[in-house]
Amino acid sequence: MRTVVIGGGIVGLTSGLALRRKGIDVVVCERAPEIRAAGAGLGLWANALAVFDDLGVGDRVRAIGEPGEMYFHDTAGRLLETPEFGVEDHRFLLVHRAKLTDLLADAVGRDNIRLATGFAAYDEHADHVTVRLGDGGEETADVLVGADGAHSAVRAQLVPGKPAQEHRGHHAWRAVLPDPGVAVPGNRLVLGGDRCRGGYVRTHDGGVYWLVNQFDAPEPAGTLKDQAMARAAHLDDGVLTELVRATPEDLILHNRIMLVPPLPHWASGRVVLAGDAAHAMSPHITAGATLGIEDAALLGRLLSSGDVPAALAAYEADRIPRYARVAELSAAVEHSPTPREFARHYAAFSHWMLTSSAGNPVTA
Ligand SMILES: Cc1cc2nc3c(=O)[nH]c(=O)nc-3n(C[C@H](O)[C@H](O)[C@H](O)COP(=O)(O)OP(=O)(O)OC[C@H]3O[C@@H](n4cnc5c(N)ncnc54)[C@H](O)[C@@H]3O)c2cc1C
């Protein structure tokens, strides 16, 4: 069997690896001239780590990560307790995105990745799919996986009329400071006023990842540092503002958050979506990549049967209801009336995500 994966992000590369581990030929086509994850830190949950263990790269992923616990505090520094949930519902691993995609690209095999190769269109037939590429070339495959992110061109052809939409007023600012020069006593995530949340987490190599987010934000003005400082003022225990102040402007990333609306289908007979292409979601639940990694693992397992249409139908039947539930739980977190409720709904979401998935090798 031969598969073309469009997109060399976390999910495309994990899909490539999962398929190769099942003995399936893979070519990953990435539009950019190099594998380079946009972004800073990334929290991975136990179900993503279980997938990486299954794919033989778990130890290498842990070696570039710093274990942490996702507990929130209020602005007075008080822990927002979630007594209904155990410590395992809060544990995550912080990795640097670029290090993760580099590691995954090595595991897929650089010879199986075509850089500077964008997707143009596909022609689907009963027994194969022809993938037309931006450089005028073509690839013939049994399956096409669209892992090309929130603005997926594969989705635009497979499910027309479902462009990504801005989560209005939702903004995120973040950076990794390799050498912070600011005393950081420990990790701290704060739910503050004016719909702001954020904090800082130490990385495995002595740096710090800080992040600041706001729902219902006014249109940002000024430099990125000004914008982040204004939000950090609603969260501050002193350290966060110092970290933002110490960050060079060009290290600060700013995102308007984009969401993919619910899709009526994720697959046809030979074309399928995975990761943000299918379900770009709000990062306030810090789970988009973890859930996309689940998608990749499930695709690998199902496609190893050799019956492509049946595998893609089973994949879609697993994933669509799972994401409908993710959307409900994510909305409950977003619309929590108080920080305490936010913390409780957040823990409820992570508990559910970690214990519920048929696509999750922890429970499968
Ligand atoms: C602020 C923020 C913080 C977040 N924090 C977390 C977190 O802590 N934990 C977590 O699990 N998730 C988090 N997420 C979500 C996570 O970043 C995404 O869910 C994840 O990166 C999606 O990976 P992907 O591979 O599906 O898509 P992408 O990372 O978008 O990768 C898509 C790839 O496809 C390529 N591509 C696009 N179009 C084409 C084309 N036409 N042809 C070929 N290639 C193409 C792109 O260049 C890119 O390399 C966060 C998101 C944001 C915005």
The ligand as a Gaussian input file, in Angstrom:
#p B3LYP/6-31G(d) Opt

LIG

0 1
 C       -1.380000      29.334000      20.858000
 C       -1.549000      27.860000      20.653000
 C       -1.112000      26.979000      21.652000
 C       -1.329000      25.598000      21.524000
 N       -0.877000      24.753000      22.494000
 C       -1.097000      23.406000      22.387000
 C       -0.649000      22.511000      23.402000
 O       -0.032000      22.919000      24.392000
 N       -0.931000      21.177000      23.258000
 C       -1.600000      20.697000      22.167000
 O       -1.841000      19.477000      22.080000
 N       -2.002000      21.517000      21.159000
 C       -1.764000      22.858000      21.252000
 N       -2.153000      23.692000      20.249000
 C       -2.757000      23.111000      19.041000
 C       -1.651000      22.566000      18.113000
 O       -0.694000      23.587000      17.875000
 C       -2.226000      22.094000      16.791000
 O       -3.381000      21.315000      17.029000
 C       -1.194000      21.263000      16.021000
 O        0.004000      21.971000      15.827000
 C       -1.771000      20.851000      14.682000
 O       -0.805000      20.117000      13.957000
 P       -1.083000      19.738000      12.437000
 O        0.101000      18.941000      12.008000
 O       -2.451000      19.159000      12.286000
 O       -1.149000      21.120000      11.664000
 P        0.018000      22.232000      11.405000
 O        0.937000      22.306000      12.580000
 O       -0.698000      23.440000      10.988000
 O        0.823000      21.594000      10.194000
 C        0.328000      21.626000       8.877000
 C        1.501000      21.491000       7.915000
 O        0.985000      21.433000       6.594000
 C        1.732000      22.274000       5.743000
 N        0.855000      22.668000       4.633000
 C       -0.194000      23.529000       4.658000
 N       -0.768000      23.610000       3.459000
 C       -0.087000      22.764000       2.642000
 C       -0.223000      22.410000       1.265000
 N       -1.188000      22.930000       0.468000
 N        0.648000      21.502000       0.753000
 C        1.635000      20.938000       1.547000
 N        1.805000      21.261000       2.835000
 C        0.946000      22.170000       3.387000
 C        2.155000      23.432000       6.633000
 O        3.287000      24.115000       6.117000
 C        2.441000      22.710000       7.951000
 O        3.775000      22.251000       8.021000
 C       -1.962000      25.079000      20.356000
 C       -2.362000      25.959000      19.331000
 C       -2.157000      27.335000      19.472000
 C       -2.612000      28.261000      18.364000

